[in-house]
């Protein structure tokens, strides 16, 4: 059981890193685009982005349509 929890935590960290690295290169990427590239659902990406915003690692600049992502690391 502990192994499953640890693997879940590791994959979460890896997913966050992948999102941040991708958004550094492509700051105007969409959630749908991230989901396709990382082979996750859009809801999973939304949750990860929400966590990154709470941790102040990711900031949305501008509007939802015409804005871009700013990686704050």
PQR file of N, CA, C, O and H, with PARSE charges and radii, in Angstrom:
ATOM      1  N   UNK A   1       0.827  -1.193   0.000 -0.4000 1.5000
ATOM      2  CA  UNK A   1       0.000   0.000   0.000 -0.0000 2.0000
ATOM      3  C   UNK A   1       0.869   1.255   0.000  0.5500 1.7000
ATOM      4  O   UNK A   1       0.585   2.213  -0.719 -0.5500 1.4000
ATOM      5  N   UNK A   2       1.916   1.244   0.799 -0.4000 1.5000
ATOM      6  CA  UNK A   2       2.815   2.392   0.875 -0.0000 2.0000
ATOM      7  C   UNK A   2       3.492   2.640  -0.463  0.5500 1.7000
ATOM      8  O   UNK A   2       3.695   3.790  -0.851 -0.5500 1.4000
ATOM      9  H   UNK A   2       2.147   0.466   1.383  0.4000 1.0000
ATOM     10  N   UNK A   3       3.842   1.578  -1.169 -0.4000 1.5000
ATOM     11  CA  UNK A   3       4.465   1.726  -2.490 -0.0000 2.0000
ATOM     12  C   UNK A   3       3.548   2.439  -3.469  0.5500 1.7000
ATOM     13  O   UNK A   3       4.004   3.256  -4.268 -0.5500 1.4000
ATOM     14  H   UNK A   3       3.677   0.644  -0.855  0.4000 1.0000
ATOM     15  N   UNK A   4       2.267   2.137  -3.412 -0.4000 1.5000
ATOM     16  CA  UNK A   4       1.301   2.772  -4.304 -0.0000 2.0000
ATOM     17  C   UNK A   4       1.225   4.269  -4.012  0.5500 1.7000
ATOM     18  O   UNK A   4       1.187   5.084  -4.934 -0.5500 1.4000
ATOM     19  H   UNK A   4       1.896   1.472  -2.763  0.4000 1.0000
ATOM     20  N   UNK A   5       1.205   4.622  -2.742 -0.4000 1.5000
ATOM     21  CA  UNK A   5       1.151   6.032  -2.350 -0.0000 2.0000
ATOM     22  C   UNK A   5       2.419   6.754  -2.790  0.5500 1.7000
ATOM     23  O   UNK A   5       2.348   7.863  -3.321 -0.5500 1.4000
ATOM     24  H   UNK A   5       1.236   3.960  -1.993  0.4000 1.0000
ATOM     25  N   UNK A   6       3.569   6.141  -2.576 -0.4000 1.5000
ATOM     26  CA  UNK A   6       4.835   6.763  -2.977 -0.0000 2.0000
ATOM     27  C   UNK A   6       4.919   6.945  -4.484  0.5500 1.7000
ATOM     28  O   UNK A   6       5.394   7.979  -4.953 -0.5500 1.4000
ATOM     29  H   UNK A   6       3.627   5.240  -2.145  0.4000 1.0000
ATOM     30  N   UNK A   7       4.471   5.968  -5.242 -0.4000 1.5000
ATOM     31  CA  UNK A   7       4.474   6.086  -6.703 -0.0000 2.0000
ATOM     32  C   UNK A   7       3.545   7.200  -7.154  0.5500 1.7000
ATOM     33  O   UNK A   7       3.853   7.929  -8.096 -0.5500 1.4000
ATOM     34  H   UNK A   7       4.085   5.128  -4.860  0.4000 1.0000
ATOM     35  N   UNK A   8       2.405   7.331  -6.478 -0.4000 1.5000
ATOM     36  CA  UNK A   8       1.470   8.400  -6.806 -0.0000 2.0000
ATOM     37  C   UNK A   8       2.104   9.764  -6.573  0.5500 1.7000
ATOM     38  O   UNK A   8       1.951  10.673  -7.390 -0.5500 1.4000
ATOM     39  H   UNK A   8       2.155   6.739  -5.713  0.4000 1.0000
ATOM     40  N   UNK A   9       2.806   9.905  -5.472 -0.4000 1.5000
ATOM     41  CA  UNK A   9       3.477  11.171  -5.162 -0.0000 2.0000
ATOM     42  C   UNK A   9       4.575  11.452  -6.182  0.5500 1.7000
ATOM     43  O   UNK A   9       4.698  12.581  -6.657 -0.5500 1.4000
ATOM     44  H   UNK A   9       2.930   9.167  -4.808  0.4000 1.0000
ATOM     45  N   UNK A  10       5.367  10.453  -6.523 -0.4000 1.5000
ATOM     46  CA  UNK A  10       6.436  10.633  -7.505 -0.0000 2.0000
ATOM     47  C   UNK A  10       5.882  11.051  -8.855  0.5500 1.7000
ATOM     48  O   UNK A  10       6.421  11.952  -9.498 -0.5500 1.4000
ATOM     49  H   UNK A  10       5.267   9.536  -6.138  0.4000 1.0000
ATOM     50  N   UNK A  11       4.802  10.398  -9.292 -0.4000 1.5000
ATOM     51  CA  UNK A  11       4.244  10.737 -10.599 -0.0000 2.0000
ATOM     52  C   UNK A  11       3.641  12.135 -10.582  0.5500 1.7000
ATOM     53  O   UNK A  11       3.657  12.830 -11.598 -0.5500 1.4000
ATOM     54  H   UNK A  11       4.365   9.666  -8.770  0.4000 1.0000
ATOM     55  N   UNK A  12       3.114  12.549  -9.449 -0.4000 1.5000
ATOM     56  CA  UNK A  12       2.569  13.896  -9.326 -0.0000 2.0000
ATOM     57  C   UNK A  12       3.667  14.935  -9.480  0.5500 1.7000
ATOM     58  O   UNK A  12       3.496  15.922 -10.196 -0.5500 1.4000
ATOM     59  H   UNK A  12       3.100  11.984  -8.623  0.4000 1.0000
ATOM     60  N   UNK A  13       4.789  14.718  -8.816 -0.4000 1.5000
ATOM     61  CA  UNK A  13       5.916  15.648  -8.919 -0.0000 2.0000
ATOM     62  C   UNK A  13       6.433  15.674 -10.351  0.5500 1.7000
ATOM     63  O   UNK A  13       6.721  16.741 -10.893 -0.5500 1.4000
ATOM     64  H   UNK A  13       4.928  13.916  -8.235  0.4000 1.0000
ATOM     65  N   UNK A  14       6.547  14.525 -10.949 -0.4000 1.5000
ATOM     66  CA  UNK A  14       7.016  14.471 -12.328 -0.0000 2.0000
ATOM     67  C   UNK A  14       6.064  15.196 -13.268  0.5500 1.7000
ATOM     68  O   UNK A  14       6.506  15.881 -14.190 -0.5500 1.4000
ATOM     69  H   UNK A  14       6.313  13.658 -10.509  0.4000 1.0000
ATOM     70  N   UNK A  15       4.777  15.055 -13.045 -0.4000 1.5000
ATOM     71  CA  UNK A  15       3.796  15.728 -13.881 -0.0000 2.0000
ATOM     72  C   UNK A  15       3.912  17.235 -13.722  0.5500 1.7000
ATOM     73  O   UNK A  15       3.849  17.970 -14.708 -0.5500 1.4000
ATOM     74  H   UNK A  15       4.418  14.499 -12.295  0.4000 1.0000
ATOM     75  N   UNK A  16       4.081  17.702 -12.493 -0.4000 1.5000
ATOM     76  CA  UNK A  16       4.247  19.135 -12.260 -0.0000 2.0000
ATOM     77  C   UNK A  16       5.483  19.653 -12.989  0.5500 1.7000
ATOM     78  O   UNK A  16       5.437  20.703 -13.630 -0.5500 1.4000
ATOM     79  H   UNK A  16       4.133  17.106 -11.692  0.4000 1.0000
ATOM     80  N   UNK A  17       6.567  18.926 -12.892 -0.4000 1.5000
ATOM     81  CA  UNK A  17       7.799  19.335 -13.579 -0.0000 2.0000
ATOM     82  C   UNK A  17       7.612  19.366 -15.088  0.5500 1.7000
ATOM     83  O   UNK A  17       8.086  20.280 -15.763 -0.5500 1.4000
ATOM     84  H   UNK A  17       6.605  18.073 -12.372  0.4000 1.0000
ATOM     85  N   UNK A  18       6.922  18.367 -15.609 -0.4000 1.5000
ATOM     86  CA  UNK A  18       6.678  18.323 -17.053 -0.0000 2.0000
ATOM     87  C   UNK A  18       5.835  19.511 -17.502  0.5500 1.7000
ATOM     88  O   UNK A  18       6.107  20.120 -18.536 -0.5500 1.4000
ATOM     89  H   UNK A  18       6.537  17.624 -15.061  0.4000 1.0000
ATOM     90  N   UNK A  19       4.805  19.837 -16.711 -0.4000 1.5000
ATOM     91  CA  UNK A  19       3.957  20.979 -17.047 -0.0000 2.0000
ATOM     92  C   UNK A  19       4.771  22.267 -17.027  0.5500 1.7000
ATOM     93  O   UNK A  19       4.691  23.075 -17.952 -0.5500 1.4000
ATOM     94  H   UNK A  19       4.585  19.343 -15.871  0.4000 1.0000
ATOM     95  N   UNK A  20       5.550  22.452 -15.975 -0.4000 1.5000
ATOM     96  CA  UNK A  20       6.350  23.677 -15.861 -0.0000 2.0000
ATOM     97  C   UNK A  20       7.369  23.789 -16.991  0.5500 1.7000
ATOM     98  O   UNK A  20       7.536  24.861 -17.572 -0.5500 1.4000
ATOM     99  H   UNK A  20       5.616  21.796 -15.223  0.4000 1.0000
ATOM    100  N   UNK A  21       8.043  22.699 -17.301 -0.4000 1.5000
ATOM    101  CA  UNK A  21       9.032  22.722 -18.381 -0.0000 2.0000
ATOM    102  C   UNK A  21       8.387  23.032 -19.725  0.5500 1.7000
ATOM    103  O   UNK A  21       8.943  23.784 -20.526 -0.5500 1.4000
ATOM    104  H   UNK A  21       7.907  21.828 -16.829  0.4000 1.0000
ATOM    105  N   UNK A  22       7.215  22.452 -19.973 -0.4000 1.5000
ATOM    106  CA  UNK A  22       6.539  22.711 -21.240 -0.0000 2.0000
ATOM    107  C   UNK A  22       6.087  24.167 -21.326  0.5500 1.7000
ATOM    108  O   UNK A  22       6.219  24.807 -22.370 -0.5500 1.4000
ATOM    109  H   UNK A  22       6.763  21.842 -19.322  0.4000 1.0000
ATOM    110  N   UNK A  23       5.554  24.682 -20.222 -0.4000 1.5000
ATOM    111  CA  UNK A  23       5.055  26.055 -20.230 -0.0000 2.0000
ATOM    112  C   UNK A  23       6.182  27.086 -20.279  0.5500 1.7000
ATOM    113  O   UNK A  23       5.958  28.226 -20.686 -0.5500 1.4000
ATOM    114  H   UNK A  23       5.446  24.162 -19.374  0.4000 1.0000
ATOM    115  N   UNK A  24       7.380  26.699 -19.873 -0.4000 1.5000
ATOM    116  CA  UNK A  24       8.534  27.598 -20.039 -0.0000 2.0000
ATOM    117  C   UNK A  24       8.805  27.810 -21.523  0.5500 1.7000
ATOM    118  O   UNK A  24       9.122  28.918 -21.955 -0.5500 1.4000
ATOM    119  H   UNK A  24       7.562  25.773 -19.543  0.4000 1.0000
ATOM    120  N   UNK A  25       8.678  26.740 -22.295 -0.4000 1.5000
ATOM    121  CA  UNK A  25       8.948  26.812 -23.730 -0.0000 2.0000
ATOM    122  C   UNK A  25       7.770  27.370 -24.516  0.5500 1.7000
ATOM    123  O   UNK A  25       7.952  28.094 -25.494 -0.5500 1.4000
ATOM    124  H   UNK A  25       8.421  25.840 -21.944  0.4000 1.0000
ATOM    125  N   UNK A  26       6.554  27.027 -24.078 -0.4000 1.5000
ATOM    126  CA  UNK A  26       5.345  27.428 -24.801 -0.0000 2.0000
ATOM    127  C   UNK A  26       4.354  28.064 -23.828  0.5500 1.7000
ATOM    128  O   UNK A  26       3.386  27.416 -23.429 -0.5500 1.4000
ATOM    129  H   UNK A  26       6.405  26.439 -23.283  0.4000 1.0000
ATOM    130  N   UNK A  27       4.579  29.316 -23.441 -0.4000 1.5000
ATOM    131  CA  UNK A  27       3.741  29.950 -22.418 -0.0000 2.0000
ATOM    132  C   UNK A  27       2.279  30.158 -22.814  0.5500 1.7000
ATOM    133  O   UNK A  27       1.438  30.384 -21.944 -0.5500 1.4000
ATOM    134  H   UNK A  27       5.365  29.842 -23.765  0.4000 1.0000
ATOM    135  N   UNK A  28       1.964  30.086 -24.092 -0.4000 1.5000
ATOM    136  CA  UNK A  28       0.570  30.255 -24.477 -0.0000 2.0000
ATOM    137  C   UNK A  28      -0.106  28.920 -24.782  0.5500 1.7000
ATOM    138  O   UNK A  28      -1.109  28.876 -25.494 -0.5500 1.4000
ATOM    139  H   UNK A  28       2.647  29.902 -24.798  0.4000 1.0000
ATOM    140  N   UNK A  29       0.444  27.834 -24.241 -0.4000 1.5000
ATOM    141  CA  UNK A  29      -0.150  26.510 -24.422 -0.0000 2.0000
ATOM    142  C   UNK A  29      -1.490  26.425 -23.698  0.5500 1.7000
ATOM    143  O   UNK A  29      -1.717  27.108 -22.699 -0.5500 1.4000
ATOM    144  H   UNK A  29       1.258  27.869 -23.663  0.4000 1.0000
ATOM    145  N   UNK A  30      -2.369  25.578 -24.218 -0.4000 1.5000
ATOM    146  CA  UNK A  30      -3.681  25.389 -23.615 -0.0000 2.0000
ATOM    147  C   UNK A  30      -3.694  24.133 -22.740  0.5500 1.7000
ATOM    148  O   UNK A  30      -2.812  23.281 -22.836 -0.5500 1.4000
ATOM    149  H   UNK A  30      -2.184  25.023 -25.029  0.4000 1.0000
ATOM    150  N   UNK A  31      -4.709  24.042 -21.894 -0.4000 1.5000
ATOM    151  CA  UNK A  31      -4.867  22.863 -21.046 -0.0000 2.0000
ATOM    152  C   UNK A  31      -5.094  21.629 -21.913  0.5500 1.7000
ATOM    153  O   UNK A  31      -4.572  20.553 -21.622 -0.5500 1.4000
ATOM    154  H   UNK A  31      -5.426  24.734 -21.817  0.4000 1.0000
ATOM    155  N   UNK A  32      -5.866  21.790 -22.966 -0.4000 1.5000
ATOM    156  CA  UNK A  32      -6.130  20.672 -23.877 -0.0000 2.0000
ATOM    157  C   UNK A  32      -4.831  20.182 -24.520  0.5500 1.7000
ATOM    158  O   UNK A  32      -4.609  18.978 -24.646 -0.5500 1.4000
ATOM    159  H   UNK A  32      -6.291  22.665 -23.202  0.4000 1.0000
ATOM    160  N   UNK A  33      -3.989  21.112 -24.920 -0.4000 1.5000
ATOM    161  CA  UNK A  33      -2.702  20.768 -25.525 -0.0000 2.0000
ATOM    162  C   UNK A  33      -1.821  20.023 -24.521  0.5500 1.7000
ATOM    163  O   UNK A  33      -1.210  19.010 -24.862 -0.5500 1.4000
ATOM    164  H   UNK A  33      -4.170  22.090 -24.818  0.4000 1.0000
ATOM    165  N   UNK A  34      -1.756  20.519 -23.292 -0.4000 1.5000
ATOM    166  CA  UNK A  34      -0.973  19.852 -22.249 -0.0000 2.0000
ATOM    167  C   UNK A  34      -1.489  18.439 -21.991  0.5500 1.7000
ATOM    168  O   UNK A  34      -0.702  17.507 -21.821 -0.5500 1.4000
ATOM    169  H   UNK A  34      -2.253  21.341 -23.015  0.4000 1.0000
ATOM    170  N   UNK A  35      -2.805  18.283 -21.963 -0.4000 1.5000
ATOM    171  CA  UNK A  35      -3.405  16.973 -21.717 -0.0000 2.0000
ATOM    172  C   UNK A  35      -3.022  15.980 -22.814  0.5500 1.7000
ATOM    173  O   UNK A  35      -2.719  14.821 -22.531 -0.5500 1.4000
ATOM    174  H   UNK A  35      -3.444  19.040 -22.102  0.4000 1.0000
ATOM    175  N   UNK A  36      -3.036  16.430 -24.040 -0.4000 1.5000
ATOM    176  CA  UNK A  36      -2.676  15.547 -25.154 -0.0000 2.0000
ATOM    177  C   UNK A  36      -1.202  15.158 -25.094  0.5500 1.7000
ATOM    178  O   UNK A  36      -0.854  13.996 -25.302 -0.5500 1.4000
ATOM    179  H   UNK A  36      -3.283  17.372 -24.270  0.4000 1.0000
ATOM    180  N   UNK A  37      -0.351  16.117 -24.813 -0.4000 1.5000
ATOM    181  CA  UNK A  37       1.088  15.856 -24.787 -0.0000 2.0000
ATOM    182  C   UNK A  37       1.481  14.940 -23.628  0.5500 1.7000
ATOM    183  O   UNK A  37       2.323  14.057 -23.789 -0.5500 1.4000
ATOM    184  H   UNK A  37      -0.634  17.062 -24.644  0.4000 1.0000
ATOM    185  N   UNK A  38       0.867  15.152 -22.458 -0.4000 1.5000
ATOM    186  CA  UNK A  38       1.219  14.373 -21.269 -0.0000 2.0000
ATOM    187  C   UNK A  38       0.355  13.128 -21.099  0.5500 1.7000
ATOM    188  O   UNK A  38       0.518  12.377 -20.137 -0.5500 1.4000
ATOM    189  H   UNK A  38       0.183  15.870 -22.328  0.4000 1.0000
ATOM    190  N   UNK A  39      -0.569  12.913 -22.043 -0.4000 1.5000
ATOM    191  CA  UNK A  39      -1.440  11.749 -22.022 -0.0000 2.0000
ATOM    192  C   UNK A  39      -2.255  11.673 -20.722  0.5500 1.7000
ATOM    193  O   UNK A  39      -2.353  10.620 -20.092 -0.5500 1.4000
ATOM    194  H   UNK A  39      -0.701  13.523 -22.825  0.4000 1.0000
ATOM    195  N   UNK A  40      -2.833  12.815 -20.341 -0.4000 1.5000
ATOM    196  CA  UNK A  40      -3.683  12.918 -19.163 -0.0000 2.0000
ATOM    197  C   UNK A  40      -5.011  13.548 -19.563  0.5500 1.7000
ATOM    198  O   UNK A  40      -5.166  14.032 -20.684 -0.5500 1.4000
ATOM    199  H   UNK A  40      -2.754  13.670 -20.853  0.4000 1.0000
ATOM    200  N   UNK A  41      -5.961  13.537 -18.643 -0.4000 1.5000
ATOM    201  CA  UNK A  41      -7.230  14.206 -18.915 -0.0000 2.0000
ATOM    202  C   UNK A  41      -7.068  15.701 -18.678  0.5500 1.7000
ATOM    203  O   UNK A  41      -6.145  16.143 -17.993 -0.5500 1.4000
ATOM    204  H   UNK A  41      -5.835  13.144 -17.732  0.4000 1.0000
ATOM    205  N   UNK A  42      -7.977  16.461 -19.253 -0.4000 1.5000
ATOM    206  CA  UNK A  42      -7.925  17.908 -19.022 -0.0000 2.0000
ATOM    207  C   UNK A  42      -8.175  18.224 -17.551  0.5500 1.7000
ATOM    208  O   UNK A  42      -7.617  19.182 -17.016 -0.5500 1.4000
ATOM    209  H   UNK A  42      -8.726  16.102 -19.810  0.4000 1.0000
ATOM    210  N   UNK A  43      -9.006  17.426 -16.900 -0.4000 1.5000
ATOM    211  CA  UNK A  43      -9.281  17.642 -15.476 -0.0000 2.0000
ATOM    212  C   UNK A  43      -8.024  17.416 -14.641  0.5500 1.7000
ATOM    213  O   UNK A  43      -7.786  18.154 -13.684 -0.5500 1.4000
ATOM    214  H   UNK A  43      -9.460  16.648 -17.334  0.4000 1.0000
ATOM    215  N   UNK A  44      -7.223  16.421 -14.979 -0.4000 1.5000
ATOM    216  CA  UNK A  44      -5.971  16.165 -14.254 -0.0000 2.0000
ATOM    217  C   UNK A  44      -5.014  17.345 -14.421  0.5500 1.7000
ATOM    218  O   UNK A  44      -4.345  17.746 -13.468 -0.5500 1.4000
ATOM    219  H   UNK A  44      -7.417  15.821 -15.756  0.4000 1.0000
ATOM    220  N   UNK A  45      -4.951  17.893 -15.620 -0.4000 1.5000
ATOM    221  CA  UNK A  45      -4.100  19.058 -15.867 -0.0000 2.0000
ATOM    222  C   UNK A  45      -4.608  20.251 -15.076  0.5500 1.7000
ATOM    223  O   UNK A  45      -3.816  20.991 -14.492 -0.5500 1.4000
ATOM    224  H   UNK A  45      -5.494  17.568 -16.394  0.4000 1.0000
ATOM    225  N   UNK A  46      -5.925  20.447 -15.052 -0.4000 1.5000
ATOM    226  CA  UNK A  46      -6.500  21.556 -14.293 -0.0000 2.0000
ATOM    227  C   UNK A  46      -6.151  21.457 -12.814  0.5500 1.7000
ATOM    228  O   UNK A  46      -5.839  22.466 -12.181 -0.5500 1.4000
ATOM    229  H   UNK A  46      -6.569  19.847 -15.528  0.4000 1.0000
ATOM    230  N   UNK A  47      -6.202  20.253 -12.260 -0.4000 1.5000
ATOM    231  CA  UNK A  47      -5.844  20.054 -10.848 -0.0000 2.0000
ATOM    232  C   UNK A  47      -4.370  20.376 -10.607  0.5500 1.7000
ATOM    233  O   UNK A  47      -4.023  21.034  -9.627 -0.5500 1.4000
ATOM    234  H   UNK A  47      -6.456  19.433 -12.774  0.4000 1.0000
ATOM    235  N   UNK A  48      -3.507  19.906 -11.510 -0.4000 1.5000
ATOM    236  CA  UNK A  48      -2.073  20.168 -11.365 -0.0000 2.0000
ATOM    237  C   UNK A  48      -1.799  21.664 -11.454  0.5500 1.7000
ATOM    238  O   UNK A  48      -1.020  22.199 -10.664 -0.5500 1.4000
ATOM    239  H   UNK A  48      -3.789  19.371 -12.306  0.4000 1.0000
ATOM    240  N   UNK A  49      -2.425  22.334 -12.396 -0.4000 1.5000
ATOM    241  CA  UNK A  49      -2.232  23.775 -12.561 -0.0000 2.0000
ATOM    242  C   UNK A  49      -2.739  24.521 -11.331  0.5500 1.7000
ATOM    243  O   UNK A  49      -2.122  25.487 -10.883 -0.5500 1.4000
ATOM    244  H   UNK A  49      -3.057  21.899 -13.037  0.4000 1.0000
ATOM    245  N   UNK A  50      -3.858  24.069 -10.793 -0.4000 1.5000
ATOM    246  CA  UNK A  50      -4.386  24.682  -9.577 -0.0000 2.0000
ATOM    247  C   UNK A  50      -3.384  24.584  -8.434  0.5500 1.7000
ATOM    248  O   UNK A  50      -3.168  25.551  -7.704 -0.5500 1.4000
ATOM    249  H   UNK A  50      -4.359  23.284 -11.157  0.4000 1.0000
ATOM    250  N   UNK A  51      -2.776  23.417  -8.283 -0.4000 1.5000
ATOM    251  CA  UNK A  51      -1.759  23.232  -7.234 -0.0000 2.0000
ATOM    252  C   UNK A  51      -0.537  24.112  -7.486  0.5500 1.7000
ATOM    253  O   UNK A  51       0.013  24.696  -6.553 -0.5500 1.4000
ATOM    254  H   UNK A  51      -2.951  22.631  -8.876  0.4000 1.0000
ATOM    255  N   UNK A  52      -0.121  24.205  -8.732 -0.4000 1.5000
ATOM    256  CA  UNK A  52       1.036  25.028  -9.068 -0.0000 2.0000
ATOM    257  C   UNK A  52       0.745  26.508  -8.810  0.5500 1.7000
ATOM    258  O   UNK A  52       1.624  27.251  -8.375 -0.5500 1.4000
ATOM    259  H   UNK A  52      -0.568  23.730  -9.490  0.4000 1.0000
ATOM    260  N   UNK A  53      -0.476  26.925  -9.077 -0.4000 1.5000
ATOM    261  CA  UNK A  53      -0.853  28.316  -8.804 -0.0000 2.0000
ATOM    262  C   UNK A  53      -0.885  28.579  -7.301  0.5500 1.7000
ATOM    263  O   UNK A  53      -0.451  29.640  -6.854 -0.5500 1.4000
ATOM    264  H   UNK A  53      -1.190  26.321  -9.430  0.4000 1.0000
ATOM    265  N   UNK A  54      -1.395  27.623  -6.511 -0.4000 1.5000
ATOM    266  CA  UNK A  54      -1.414  27.768  -5.053 -0.0000 2.0000
ATOM    267  C   UNK A  54      -0.001  27.879  -4.490  0.5500 1.7000
ATOM    268  O   UNK A  54       0.249  28.647  -3.561 -0.5500 1.4000
ATOM    269  H   UNK A  54      -1.748  26.761  -6.874  0.4000 1.0000
ATOM    270  N   UNK A  55       0.917  27.105  -5.062 -0.4000 1.5000
ATOM    271  CA  UNK A  55       2.319  27.128  -4.627 -0.0000 2.0000
ATOM    272  C   UNK A  55       3.092  28.304  -5.219  0.5500 1.7000
ATOM    273  O   UNK A  55       4.287  28.461  -4.972 -0.5500 1.4000
ATOM    274  H   UNK A  55       0.714  26.481  -5.817  0.4000 1.0000
ATOM    275  N   UNK A  56       2.398  29.123  -6.001 -0.4000 1.5000
ATOM    276  CA  UNK A  56       2.973  30.299  -6.660 -0.0000 2.0000
ATOM    277  C   UNK A  56       4.131  29.947  -7.599  0.5500 1.7000
ATOM    278  O   UNK A  56       5.054  30.741  -7.784 -0.5500 1.4000
ATOM    279  H   UNK A  56       1.426  28.995  -6.202  0.4000 1.0000
ATOM    280  N   UNK A  57       4.073  28.763  -8.183 -0.4000 1.5000
ATOM    281  CA  UNK A  57       5.057  28.354  -9.181 -0.0000 2.0000
ATOM    282  C   UNK A  57       4.603  28.717 -10.588  0.5500 1.7000
ATOM    283  O   UNK A  57       5.402  28.745 -11.524 -0.5500 1.4000
ATOM    284  H   UNK A  57       3.323  28.118  -8.033  0.4000 1.0000
ATOM    285  N   UNK A  58       3.312  28.995 -10.725 -0.4000 1.5000
ATOM    286  CA  UNK A  58       2.731  29.275 -12.023 -0.0000 2.0000
ATOM    287  C   UNK A  58       1.725  30.409 -11.885  0.5500 1.7000
ATOM    288  O   UNK A  58       0.907  30.425 -10.965 -0.5500 1.4000
ATOM    289  H   UNK A  58       2.663  28.973  -9.964  0.4000 1.0000
ATOM    290  N   UNK A  59       1.798  31.352 -12.810 -0.4000 1.5000
ATOM    291  CA  UNK A  59       0.915  32.522 -12.785 -0.0000 2.0000
ATOM    292  C   UNK A  59       0.299  32.685 -14.166  0.5500 1.7000
ATOM    293  O   UNK A  59       0.968  32.523 -15.186 -0.5500 1.4000
ATOM    294  H   UNK A  59       2.462  31.340 -13.557  0.4000 1.0000
ATOM    295  N   UNK A  60      -0.985  33.007 -14.178 -0.4000 1.5000
ATOM    296  CA  UNK A  60      -1.654  33.299 -15.446 -0.0000 2.0000
ATOM    297  C   UNK A  60      -1.641  34.809 -15.637  0.5500 1.7000
ATOM    298  O   UNK A  60      -2.156  35.549 -14.799 -0.5500 1.4000
ATOM    299  H   UNK A  60      -1.529  33.138 -13.349  0.4000 1.0000
ATOM    300  N   UNK A  61      -1.061  35.260 -16.723 -0.4000 1.5000
ATOM    301  CA  UNK A  61      -0.978  36.687 -17.046 -0.0000 2.0000
ATOM    302  C   UNK A  61      -1.970  36.966 -18.161  0.5500 1.7000
ATOM    303  O   UNK A  61      -1.934  36.321 -19.209 -0.5500 1.4000
ATOM    304  H   UNK A  61      -0.642  34.658 -17.403  0.4000 1.0000
ATOM    305  N   UNK A  62      -2.853  37.922 -17.937 -0.4000 1.5000
ATOM    306  CA  UNK A  62      -3.848  38.258 -18.945 -0.0000 2.0000
ATOM    307  C   UNK A  62      -5.097  37.425 -18.810  0.5500 1.7000
ATOM    308  O   UNK A  62      -5.313  36.761 -17.796 -0.5500 1.4000
ATOM    309  H   UNK A  62      -2.883  38.446 -17.085  0.4000 1.0000
ATOM    310  N   UNK A  63      -5.914  37.466 -19.836 -0.4000 1.5000
ATOM    311  CA  UNK A  63      -7.201  36.777 -19.811 -0.0000 2.0000
ATOM    312  C   UNK A  63      -7.042  35.289 -20.128  0.5500 1.7000
ATOM    313  O   UNK A  63      -5.973  34.831 -20.530 -0.5500 1.4000
ATOM    314  H   UNK A  63      -5.739  38.006 -20.659  0.4000 1.0000
ATOM    315  N   UNK A  64      -8.123  34.559 -19.937 -0.4000 1.5000
ATOM    316  CA  UNK A  64      -8.116  33.122 -20.212 -0.0000 2.0000
ATOM    317  C   UNK A  64      -7.906  32.854 -21.706  0.5500 1.7000
ATOM    318  O   UNK A  64      -7.285  31.858 -22.076 -0.5500 1.4000
ATOM    319  H   UNK A  64      -8.992  34.931 -19.610  0.4000 1.0000
ATOM    320  N   UNK A  65      -8.416  33.728 -22.550 -0.4000 1.5000
ATOM    321  CA  UNK A  65      -8.291  33.519 -24.000 -0.0000 2.0000
ATOM    322  C   UNK A  65      -6.988  34.045 -24.584  0.5500 1.7000
ATOM    323  O   UNK A  65      -6.351  33.379 -25.400 -0.5500 1.4000
ATOM    324  H   UNK A  65      -8.921  34.537 -22.250  0.4000 1.0000
ATOM    325  N   UNK A  66      -6.596  35.237 -24.165 -0.4000 1.5000
ATOM    326  CA  UNK A  66      -5.453  35.871 -24.801 -0.0000 2.0000
ATOM    327  C   UNK A  66      -4.231  35.972 -23.895  0.5500 1.7000
ATOM    328  O   UNK A  66      -3.233  36.595 -24.258 -0.5500 1.4000
ATOM    329  H   UNK A  66      -7.113  35.779 -23.502  0.4000 1.0000
ATOM    330  N   UNK A  67      -4.310  35.364 -22.726 -0.4000 1.5000
ATOM    331  CA  UNK A  67      -3.210  35.440 -21.784 -0.0000 2.0000
ATOM    332  C   UNK A  67      -2.147  34.375 -22.043  0.5500 1.7000
ATOM    333  O   UNK A  67      -2.178  33.667 -23.049 -0.5500 1.4000
ATOM    334  H   UNK A  67      -5.120  34.858 -22.431  0.4000 1.0000
ATOM    335  N   UNK A  68      -1.218  34.286 -21.114 -0.4000 1.5000
ATOM    336  CA  UNK A  68      -0.155  33.297 -21.204 -0.0000 2.0000
ATOM    337  C   UNK A  68       0.255  32.881 -19.790  0.5500 1.7000
ATOM    338  O   UNK A  68      -0.092  33.540 -18.810 -0.5500 1.4000
ATOM    339  H   UNK A  68      -1.193  34.861 -20.296  0.4000 1.0000
ATOM    340  N   UNK A  69       0.989  31.791 -19.708 -0.4000 1.5000
ATOM    341  CA  UNK A  69       1.456  31.262 -18.438 -0.0000 2.0000
ATOM    342  C   UNK A  69       2.859  31.787 -18.153  0.5500 1.7000
ATOM    343  O   UNK A  69       3.710  31.833 -19.042 -0.5500 1.4000
ATOM    344  H   UNK A  69       1.271  31.256 -20.505  0.4000 1.0000
ATOM    345  N   UNK A  70       3.085  32.175 -16.921 -0.4000 1.5000
ATOM    346  CA  UNK A  70       4.407  32.613 -16.484 -0.0000 2.0000
ATOM    347  C   UNK A  70       4.889  31.654 -15.399  0.5500 1.7000
ATOM    348  O   UNK A  70       4.274  31.535 -14.339 -0.5500 1.4000
ATOM    349  H   UNK A  70       2.394  32.137 -16.199  0.4000 1.0000
ATOM    350  N   UNK A  71       5.992  30.978 -15.680 -0.4000 1.5000
ATOM    351  CA  UNK A  71       6.572  30.057 -14.696 -0.0000 2.0000
ATOM    352  C   UNK A  71       7.395  30.875 -13.729  0.5500 1.7000
ATOM    353  O   UNK A  71       8.283  31.627 -14.130 -0.5500 1.4000
ATOM    354  H   UNK A  71       6.491  31.075 -16.541  0.4000 1.0000
ATOM    355  N   UNK A  72       7.096  30.725 -12.457 -0.4000 1.5000
ATOM    356  CA  UNK A  72       7.673  31.563 -11.414 -0.0000 2.0000
ATOM    357  C   UNK A  72       8.612  30.740 -10.524  0.5500 1.7000
ATOM    358  O   UNK A  72       8.359  30.564  -9.333 -0.5500 1.4000
ATOM    359  H   UNK A  72       6.374  30.114 -12.130  0.4000 1.0000
ATOM    360  N   UNK A  73       9.695  30.241 -11.120 -0.4000 1.5000
ATOM    361  CA  UNK A  73      10.656  29.449 -10.335 -0.0000 2.0000
ATOM    362  C   UNK A  73      12.008  30.116 -10.381  0.5500 1.7000
ATOM    363  O   UNK A  73      12.963  29.616  -9.787 -0.5500 1.4000
ATOM    364  H   UNK A  73       9.901  30.384 -12.088  0.4000 1.0000
TER
END
